[in-house]
Amino acid sequence: MKLKTLFAELVLLPCSKIYGAATYLRNKFFEWGILKEVKFDVPVIVVGNLSAGGTGKTPHVEYVAGLFERTHHVAVLSRGYKRETKGFVLADGRSTPRTIGDESYQIYHKFEGRVRVAVCEDRVAGIRKLLEIDPKIDLILLDDAFQHRYVRPTVSILVAEFNRPIYRDKLLPYGRLREGKRGIYRADILVVTKCPEHLRPFDYRVETRNYDLYPYQHLFFSRFAYKPLRPVFPDNATSFPYLDYMTGQDSLLAVAGIGNPRPFVRFLKSFEAVVKVDVYPDHHNYTRKDFDHLLARYRALRGRQRIIVTTEKDAVRMTNNPYFPHELKAVTYYLPVEVEMVDNLSTATTDKSLEEVLRDLIRRT
């Protein structure tokens, strides 16, 4: 433990300071106009984070898209992390996680064509291409683009996890921050995500004080609401197990390849079933060897009822993977998750909802 601490202090901390100086200078270049931002006539909402992974960004992108899908022609643009393609790709019925990335694939199928979804490393070029393909688009969401400053956003939404607050974190690689904490002040809206079920008014006041936002900024709190299990392979499913009805005689294998699997695992362990856990890196591309391992772990489970439960993001990678064992298709389920905004018990920076604030900010442009 002492060697690990010594390594962090002697190697990682100096690297963090160099990294911090580089990100500070880059942001200053945008402020000074050396690096140029492009402003579009169409409103652009950026959803991003300061921390590296695990803040619940994608569910919040879906939440915002859901707020506007009935009143606007919405498009979601991301870089398509870990996809095997390059350049601009518009999602369609032939798309897979390999062509557009797992998160974009998840968003595309969740909205079933009601929202345009595309990927492009160059967000400026991506927006121009989207508007060229579909001139009716009148609202664009940029997924994970808080640091991609070449696009000037109409509204910036920053998400920060409740149990990993930005104000206690350090810069990469010593900590998890992509840029310095002062980046918070570029956000129009800060959403503290993954809040516990029962918070006291004192907890909200502490978070409000610690983030110390400017008067023009808005602070909201959200939590994840887990929904009933759904089969990853509907054509093979023979039953629909309910976690509430599982007992100590049942067992499940929790499989997660996401940024922060702890809330997912914690939720599953709140039920009576015996829970085994297999955790993989974020955006993990499952191999034949991985699935052989999962098959062996499933066969080792004991109990009256044995199932595999994974996340929504992992489910889209499993569905499209030719190596997934046929034996496991009938017993593999995913846990849908939705964002719920939390009443912050009279500590709000505004008496309006997130939707009302967003619509106000968009109307002003």
NORDADA-V673108 format. One record per helix or strand of 3 or more residues. SS is the DSSP state (H for helix, E for strand). FROM is the first residue (numbers start at 1). LEN is the number of residues. If there is no record, write none. Layout:
SS,FROM,LEN
SS,FROM,LEN
This chain:
H,2,31
E,43,6
H,57,12
E,74,5
H,97,4
H,102,10
E,116,4
H,123,11
E,139,5
E,155,7
H,166,3
H,181,6
E,189,5
H,201,11
E,218,14
H,234,3
H,243,3
E,251,6
H,262,8
E,274,6
H,288,13
E,306,6
H,312,8
H,326,4
E,332,11
H,354,10
